[in-house]
Amino acid sequence: MKWEVFVKAMQGMGFTYDPSTAGSSVKFDPPDKKDSSITFHKPHPDPTLQGTMLLEFRRRLQRQYGWTTEHFAKFEAEAHAVEEEVD
């Protein structure tokens, strides 16, 4: 998955993207302001998230926000819609 698709899908889930953190680290602020932010590292030089990185991101979202199968299904639908816009 391209990084741009991941960012837009996260935004579609209600997160705010904050690229102003140090280095390749970027912050996503959740829709519920009572929850803490989550930080991911943007892949470089190739901006593609490989399978193992996506699995790690999934584990972290599940652990930090309690995402269920339904959350990931919605995220995948958001990502698919973004990919269609990009193509």
Phi and psi in degrees as a GROMACS rama.xvg file:
@    title "Ramachandran Plot"
@    xaxis  label "Phi"
@    yaxis  label "Psi"
@TYPE xy
-70.5474  145.906  LYS-2
-55.9382  -43.1804  TRP-3
-58.0324  -39.4322  GLU-4
-66.8317  -43.3602  VAL-5
-58.9006  -47.1436  PHE-6
-60.3254  -48.0873  VAL-7
-66.666  -34.2299  LYS-8
-68.1704  -40.1791  ALA-9
-62.2965  -41.262  MET-10
-63.3712  -37.9047  GLN-11
-63.6094  -24.2581  GLY-12
-86.7766  1.55323  MET-13
100.605  1.0813  GLY-14
-80.7084  150.521  PHE-15
-103.081  130.744  THR-16
-89.4924  127.496  TYR-17
-126.611  96.7928  ASP-18
-82.6037  6.28591  PRO-19
-83.8572  6.16269  SER-20
-76.1512  172.857  THR-21
-71.0803  142.616  ALA-22
59.3397  -135.969  GLY-23
-87.6423  2.27286  SER-24
-79.4786  132.769  SER-25
-130.913  152.268  VAL-26
-112.791  141.368  LYS-27
-119.477  122.552  PHE-28
-92.9835  128.654  ASP-29
-72.2887  161.493  PRO-30
-63.6015  -34.6529  PRO-31
-88.7855  110.247  ASP-32
-65.2062  -11.9828  LYS-33
-75.0819  -21.5735  LYS-34
-83.8032  152.538  ASP-35
-81.8096  158.889  SER-36
-71.3161  162.82  SER-37
-125.202  142.504  ILE-38
-116.933  135.852  THR-39
-126.619  157.337  PHE-40
-98.1772  125.8  HIS-41
-71.2376  129.43  LYS-42
-69.2955  144.756  PRO-43
-154.471  154.001  HIS-44
-75.1186  -22.0258  PRO-45
-84.2933  120.69  ASP-46
-81.0582  36.8074  PRO-47
-107.778  129.866  THR-48
-83.9224  116.207  LEU-49
-80.224  167.538  GLN-50
-53.282  -45.4521  GLY-51
-66.7792  -35.7698  THR-52
-68.8843  -40.9181  MET-53
-62.0656  -38.9597  LEU-54
-63.6256  -40.1208  LEU-55
-65.7498  -43.4215  GLU-56
-59.7843  -42.2568  PHE-57
-61.0616  -46.4004  ARG-58
-59.8294  -42.6033  ARG-59
-66.7787  -41.4944  ARG-60
-64.0177  -38.9133  LEU-61
-66.5587  -44.7843  GLN-62
-68.5434  -44.1457  ARG-63
-79.8822  -35.9015  GLN-64
-117.964  -1.37366  TYR-65
71.0378  27.3561  GLY-66
-57.6946  138.528  TRP-67
-107.585  -179.238  THR-68
-55.7615  -37.7997  THR-69
-64.8656  -40.2588  GLU-70
-61.2338  -45.2443  HIS-71
-69.0593  -32.439  PHE-72
-64.7718  -42.025  ALA-73
-65.0263  -42.5944  LYS-74
-59.9898  -44.8679  PHE-75
-64.0588  -37.2808  GLU-76
-64.7717  -42.029  ALA-77
-60.202  -46.773  GLU-78
-62.1712  -41.9519  ALA-79
-63.8785  -40.9341  HIS-80
-63.021  -40.721  ALA-81
-65.3871  -42.8362  VAL-82
-60.549  -38.2591  GLU-83
-65.7861  -36.5606  GLU-84
-65.7482  -39.2807  GLU-85
-70.8607  -37.6701  VAL-86
